[in-house]
Amino acid sequence: MFTFFRKMFSLISLLFIITACTMCDQSIKPYPPVPTAQQLDWQEAELLMFIHFGINTFTDSEWGDGSEDPKRFNPEQLDAKQWVSIAKEAGFKYIILTAKHHDGFCLWPSQYTEHSVKNSSWKNGEGDVVREFVDACREAGIQPGLYLSPWDRHEPCYGDSPAYNHFYKNQLTELLTNYGEIAEVWFDGACGEGPNGKKQEYDWQGYYKVIRTLQPKALIAISGPDIRWVGNESGVARETEWSVQPAHPVRHAGIDGNVWNPAECDVSIRPGWFWHKSQDSQVKSLDHLLDIYYKSVGRNSTLLLNVPPNDQGLIAAPDIVRLKEFRAVLDESFKENFAGWKKTKASSARKPGRKFSAQHVVDEDPETFWAPDEDMASGWIEIDLGNDVRFNVAKTEEKISLGQRVESYRIEIWNGSDWETVVNGTTIGHKKLDRFAPVSTNRVRWVIEKSRACPTIRELGLYLVSNTGGGAKEFHGK
């Protein structure tokens, strides 16, 4: 009898294992390339702040030439906690400080140059802006990043490529060993001739090696392998914005095919990148900032908004007012999702059970998602709103941890007798926000027309927004 039960138990266990394996086979496998954990966190953050601050703040210039007197740097009321508090209140999750701009002036007491805060009037040369910045970020739970310009118009060895590359790596090492964990290392490709008349040749692979060795979790942007520049300084991404990109011959040396390389949209809240008193009245309008938000975060990118402190070391009042208005409008705009928890149905859903049900797109859980039957690269989800609802913004999100998949989609509304298209879109990615003239309906349908692999849709949303910053596409119906 004991042998019989033992055999039965073994058979049941075997059946359970077979069933479990079958269910595993039905799960959604990542469609590479996919983001790293750090790239995913960065994309989820959506809003990042740039802090352009340095000797240019005191010389009323944008690009210093390296001949500035360090003693001119004297922000008597400098308060990095103020910067971070304002950023956090406005919803920014990362802040990137210009530790060194093209003029070569260092905001930390670098042992490799005299052109730094150690020779400034500020705190009698005993101050360290980078230290105060990273400490303020950590206290507030904000991710700190640092910008170290490769172009250095002060350093005499610039243009002597081997010598300067050694110098630059030394400065990188200072920043990445003395200030704790850094979330993002930012450098552009600005390059010029040195005093010797020769153009500097940067050792990008050597720079990457220093960063990967000292800060293995740090993302490397813009002339780096992890995050790419969107291609302009107006904060605007493309309507069709892929995080999947061909490997770059330098930034992704040795890699063939595609890589995960998402876009970052950088723009300044003012005409210039550094603070100028004459621009206190030229802070971007609320409408302009909102339009930028929809064209950056709303187009599968992050927004890196520059907010420069003034010559007292504080973010200026006009910038603070605008940021508070910006945050208030975003909070009001997206506080009510008319699609949330409504009844859904779909063309199909991947088995097993309810794991990939269409209901997941309205359950406000970022970990769940809908997927159609296996090998289906298209499909649709319909949401029953119950009563007629008026809205003018639609949100669509993919489960990008499994890869960016959707190539084209449309959004339709039911007019009582037929489906009418209000949106024709291409890529989705982390988040796509579509604006259009207000419409009313009780049923909405998202149609995935084409996808690189089985689509995985994480969340759908419908909102009535009073200020979309303009840019809404007209919808005339039939």
C-alpha positions, -999 to 999 in steps of 0.1 A, spaced: 0 0 0 28 24 9 45 17 -25 12 25 -42 8 59 -25 45 67 -32 40 59 -69 8 80 -69 26 109 -52 54 107 -77 29 107 -106 11 137 -92 44 155 -87 54 148 -123 21 161 -136 25 192 -115 60 198 -129 48 192 -165 19 217 -159 42 242 -144 67 240 -173 38 243 -197 27 275 -180 63 288 -180 64 282 -217 34 304 -221 50 333 -203 63 363 -222 100 361 -229 120 394 -233 124 406 -268 159 420 -268 174 444 -264 159 453 -231 169 479 -205 191 473 -175 177 478 -141 194 513 -139 180 523 -173 145 512 -163 146 532 -131 159 562 -150 130 559 -176 104 555 -148 118 587 -132 107 607 -163 118 641 -150 155 650 -144 169 684 -135 201 699 -148 220 724 -127 243 746 -147 264 765 -122 300 777 -121 323 806 -129 300 815 -159 273 825 -134 296 853 -122 310 864 -155 276 866 -172 287 843 -200 276 809 -214 310 796 -225 340 807 -205 375 805 -220 394 793 -189 411 827 -182 386 837 -154 398 846 -120 386 819 -96 381 845 -69 351 858 -88 332 827 -77 315 837 -45 279 824 -41 275 838 -5 241 822 1 247 789 -17 221 764 -5 221 730 -24 193 719 -1 172 746 -17 179 733 -52 170 698 -42 139 707 -23 126 727 -53 134 699 -76 117 673 -54 86 694 -49 83 697 -87 86 659 -92 122 656 -104 139 624 -94 175 629 -107 196 661 -106 228 665 -126 253 692 -116 279 707 -139 309 698 -118 331 712 -146 320 731 -177 341 739 -208 360 767 -189 376 741 -168 366 756 -135 359 728 -110 332 730 -83 352 707 -61 388 712 -48 405 691 -75 441 683 -68 449 684 -105 441 720 -113 442 754 -96 412 765 -115 387 755 -89 367 764 -58 399 760 -36 411 793 -51 378 811 -49 365 837 -25 336 814 -15 342 801 20 378 813 18 386 785 -6 374 758 18 341 750 1 331 721 -20 299 725 -41 299 689 -53 299 677 -17 271 699 -6 251 689 -37 254 651 -33 247 653 4 216 673 -2 204 648 -29 209 618 -6 192 635 23 161 641 1 162 607 -17 171 622 -50 196 605 -74 227 627 -80 245 629 -113 276 648 -124 286 665 -157 323 666 -163 330 684 -196 356 667 -217 365 700 -233 387 720 -209 397 755 -222 419 762 -191 440 730 -189 474 736 -206 477 699 -217 444 699 -236 453 690 -272 481 668 -261 458 638 -263 476 612 -241 484 638 -214 449 653 -213 432 619 -213 453 610 -182 443 643 -166 406 638 -174 406 602 -160 422 616 -128 394 641 -124 368 614 -131 384 593 -105 382 621 -79 345 626 -85 336 589 -86 356 579 -55 351 608 -31 313 614 -32 295 581 -28 273 565 -54 266 585 -85 235 576 -106 245 593 -139 277 605 -154 270 631 -181 293 643 -208 288 657 -243 312 655 -272 323 692 -271 358 693 -285 383 720 -296 419 727 -301 444 730 -273 471 756 -268 493 735 -291 469 740 -320 459 703 -321 424 689 -316 420 667 -286 412 631 -293 392 617 -264 398 582 -250 362 573 -247 368 536 -240 392 546 -213 367 570 -197 340 543 -197 364 518 -181 371 543 -152 333 548 -147 324 511 -149 352 502 -125 344 529 -99 307 533 -103 294 501 -120 257 512 -115 261 547 -130 245 554 -163 268 570 -189 252 597 -210 253 615 -237 286 605 -253 282 572 -235 267 538 -241 236 540 -218 217 572 -227 217 591 -260 211 628 -268 177 633 -285 195 655 -310 183 690 -301 183 714 -271 146 723 -274 134 693 -253 115 676 -281 116 640 -290 104 625 -323 69 612 -328 85 579 -335 111 575 -308 128 541 -304 148 531 -274 161 503 -296 190 517 -316 218 504 -338 250 500 -318 273 530 -321 308 522 -334 325 541 -305 300 541 -277 291 504 -282 324 492 -295 325 455 -302 287 451 -302 268 442 -334 231 447 -340 208 467 -318 212 480 -282 189 496 -256 198 533 -260 169 556 -248 167 593 -255 171 621 -231 156 655 -240 176 684 -226 164 720 -225 168 751 -203 140 768 -185 157 801 -197 172 812 -230 206 804 -216 220 775 -197 236 796 -170 218 822 -149 218 857 -163 200 885 -144 188 899 -177 169 867 -183 148 867 -151 119 879 -172 124 853 -199 116 821 -181 97 797 -204 59 801 -202 38 775 -185 23 765 -219 57 761 -234 69 738 -205 38 717 -208 42 713 -245 78 702 -239 65 677 -214 41 661 -239 69 660 -265 95 645 -243 81 623 -215 50 618 -237 72 605 -265 91 577 -248 119 600 -235 130 616 -203 130 654 -198 162 669 -185 152 705 -176 180 729 -167 173 753 -138 204 774 -131 211 789 -97 219 826 -95 250 844 -83 239 840 -47 238 803 -51 200 800 -51 174 791 -77 158 824 -86 122 833 -78 108 833 -114 120 798 -120 105 786 -87 71 801 -95 71 784 -129 81 750 -116 54 751 -90 28 760 -117 42 732 -139 38 706 -111 3 718 -101 -10 715 -137 5 680 -141 -10 668 -109 -44 682 -118 -42 669 -154 -35 633 -145 -53 629 -112 -84 611 -127 -80 583 -152 -115 578 -167 -103 543 -180 -92 532 -145 -109 500 -133 -134 500 -161 -146 469 -178 -124 457 -206 -123 431 -234 -96 422 -259 -91 404 -292 -74 376 -273 -52 371 -242 -22 349 -236 -28 320 -213 -26 309 -185 -56 321 -167 -59 358 -160 -21 365 -160 -22 385 -192 -59 397 -191 -69 430 -207 -81 441 -173 -45 446 -163 -42 478 -184 -66 496 -161 -56 481 -127 -30 508 -119 -4 481 -112 29 488 -131 39 451 -128 9 437 -147 1 439 -184 -20 426 -213 -6 404 -241 -26 387 -269 -23 351 -279 12 337 -286 27 347 -319 1 375 -324 18 408 -333 -15 427 -334 -47 429 -314 -71 453 -297 -84 462 -263 -117 478 -257 -127 498 -226 -163 502 -217 -166 536 -199 -202 530 -188 -215 564 -196 -203 590 -221 -170 605 -210 -153 636 -223 -115 635 -227 -87 650 -248 -55 631 -238 -48 594 -241 -19 576 -224 -4 543 -236 24 524 -219 43 493 -229 60 469 -205 94 479 -216 113 456 -193 103 430 -219 115 452 -248 100 479 -269 77 462 -294 49 483 -309 55 499 -343 20 513 -350 -13 517 -333 -45 537 -334 -71 548 -309 -108 547 -318 -140 559 -302 -175 545 -307 -200 571 -321 -231 549 -316 -229 531 -349 -192 529 -359 -156 532 -347 -139 565 -355 -101 570 -353 -89 599 -331 -52 589 -330 -28 573 -354 5 565 -337 37 547 -343 60 539 -313 48 537 -277 77 526 -254 76 537 -217 49 563 -223 30 579 -251 7 608 -245 -16 617 -274 -34 651 -274 -65 659 -295 -96 681 -295 -120 669 -268 -143 640 -277 -171 622 -259 -179 585 -260 -187 555 -238 -164 531 -255 -127 534 -266 -106 509 -284 -68 507 -287 -58 488 -318 -22 475 -320 -16 473 -358 20 462 -360 45 450 -335 81 436 -335 68 408 -313 38 400 -292 27 434 -278 28 439 -240 6 468 -229 11 479 -193 -14 507 -189 -40 528 -207 -54 561 -196 -80 588 -206 -79 623 -192 -97 656 -196 -69 682 -194 -76 719 -193 -41 729 -203 -22 706 -226 3 733 -236 -12 735 -271 -3 710 -298 -36 691 -297 -45 676 -330 -79 685 -343 -105 657 -344 -135 665 -366 -152 631 -366 -175 621 -395 
